[in-house]
């Protein structure tokens, strides 16, 4: 695996810390350079194929690269994790800056308790 750093809006596959022994899942990078260990870890929101309430659909025009047109992805802005660079399995692509900001803002609402119904 390359030591290239990932950036805000990148999507990669890494283990799910909430599902011990499970397959890797895709993660959307929300914070990369502003962490104390920049390049070694990232704060990310989980992506899923599950269309659950409050998940946000990643539409085809939200992808800059890496979209699988045969599957619809969703982002769960409350499923946050710090992912270590050395655990990343592979890169998938990236979403638009606008979509990444939308998820970051929604995640912040969950963290501050300011989240209203979708």
VENRA-V83417 format. One line per field, one symbol per residue. phi: phi as a letter, one per 40 degrees, with the letter a starting at -180 (. if undefined). psi: psi as a letter, one per 30 degrees, with the letter a starting at -180 (. if undefined). burial: b if it has 24 or more other C-alpha atoms within 12 Angstrom, else e. Layout:
phi = ???
psi = ???
burial = ???
This chain:
phi = .ccdccbdgcbbbadcccbdgcccbcbbcbbbcccdbdgbaacbbcbaccccdgcbcccdccccahcbccbbcbbbcccbacbcdccccacbiabcdccccdccccccccccgccbdc
psi = klgkkllkflklklljffikfllllkkkkekdfglfhkfflkklkkllfkilkflkkjleffkekgkjffkkllkjffikljkkeffkelkebllleeeeeeeeeeeeeeefggklk.
burial = eeeebbbbbbbbbbbbeeeeeeebbbbbbbbbeeeeeebbbbbbbbbbeeeeeebbbbeeebbeebbeeeeebbbbbbbbbbbbbebbebbbbbbbeebbebbbebbeeeeeeeeeee
